[in-house]
């Protein structure tokens, strides 16, 4: 259920404040050229994550973004049989 509601995480009561802070950071890091990471977002995330955890979270977001971009660039289709 929580996975299905991910696209409406901001309005959903299914996510904790800590999870919402991480998801908000994810959106800003993913759309960095247009959104950047504003100070209030950084402060919300740091309420829940230490400096090392923050760095690890950003690295994780960047890694997943790179996998997604690689998949798109190589024409992979989710759910398609691999040959």
C-alpha positions as CSV (number, residue, x, y, z in Angstrom):
1,X,0.0,0.0,0.0
2,X,2.8,2.5,0.9
3,X,4.6,1.8,-2.4
4,X,1.4,2.5,-4.3
5,X,1.0,5.9,-2.5
6,X,4.5,7.0,-3.2
7,X,3.4,9.4,-5.9
8,X,1.3,11.3,-3.3
9,X,3.8,11.1,-0.4
10,X,3.3,14.8,0.5
11,X,-0.5,14.3,1.2
12,X,-0.3,10.7,2.5
13,X,-0.4,10.0,6.2
14,X,1.4,6.7,5.5
15,X,4.8,8.3,5.6
16,X,6.7,9.5,8.7
17,X,8.2,13.0,8.9
18,X,11.6,11.4,8.5
19,X,10.5,9.6,5.3
20,X,8.9,12.7,3.9
21,X,12.1,14.7,4.5
22,X,14.1,12.1,2.6
23,X,11.5,12.0,-0.2
24,X,11.6,15.8,-0.5
25,X,15.4,15.7,-0.6
26,X,15.2,13.1,-3.3
27,X,13.0,15.3,-5.5
28,X,15.4,18.2,-5.1
29,X,18.5,16.2,-5.8
30,X,16.8,14.5,-8.8
31,X,15.8,17.8,-10.3
32,X,18.9,19.6,-9.2
33,X,19.3,21.8,-12.3
34,X,15.9,23.4,-11.7
35,X,15.2,23.0,-7.9
36,X,18.5,22.9,-6.1
37,X,18.3,21.9,-2.4
38,X,16.9,24.9,-0.4
39,X,18.1,25.5,3.1
40,X,14.7,24.7,4.7
41,X,14.8,21.2,3.0
42,X,18.3,20.6,4.2
43,X,17.3,21.6,7.7
44,X,14.2,19.3,7.7
45,X,16.4,16.4,6.5
46,X,19.1,17.1,9.1
47,X,16.5,17.0,11.9
48,X,16.2,13.3,11.2
49,X,19.7,12.4,9.8
50,X,23.2,13.0,11.0
51,X,25.7,14.6,8.7
52,X,27.1,11.2,7.7
53,X,23.6,9.8,7.1
54,X,22.8,12.9,5.0
55,X,25.8,12.4,2.8
56,X,25.0,8.7,2.5
57,X,21.4,9.5,1.6
58,X,22.5,11.9,-1.1
59,X,24.9,9.3,-2.5
60,X,22.2,6.7,-2.5
61,X,19.8,9.1,-4.4
62,X,22.5,9.9,-6.9
63,X,23.3,6.2,-7.4
64,X,19.6,5.3,-8.0
65,X,19.2,8.3,-10.4
66,X,22.2,7.1,-12.4
67,X,20.8,3.6,-12.7
68,X,17.5,5.1,-13.9
69,X,19.3,7.3,-16.5
70,X,21.4,4.4,-17.7
71,X,18.3,2.3,-18.1
72,X,16.6,5.0,-20.1
73,X,19.6,5.6,-22.3
74,X,19.9,1.9,-23.1
75,X,16.3,1.6,-23.9
76,X,15.3,-0.9,-21.2
77,X,11.6,-1.3,-20.6
78,X,10.4,-2.2,-17.1
79,X,8.8,-5.6,-17.0
80,X,10.1,-6.6,-20.4
81,X,11.8,-10.0,-20.7
82,X,15.6,-9.7,-20.9
83,X,17.2,-11.6,-23.8
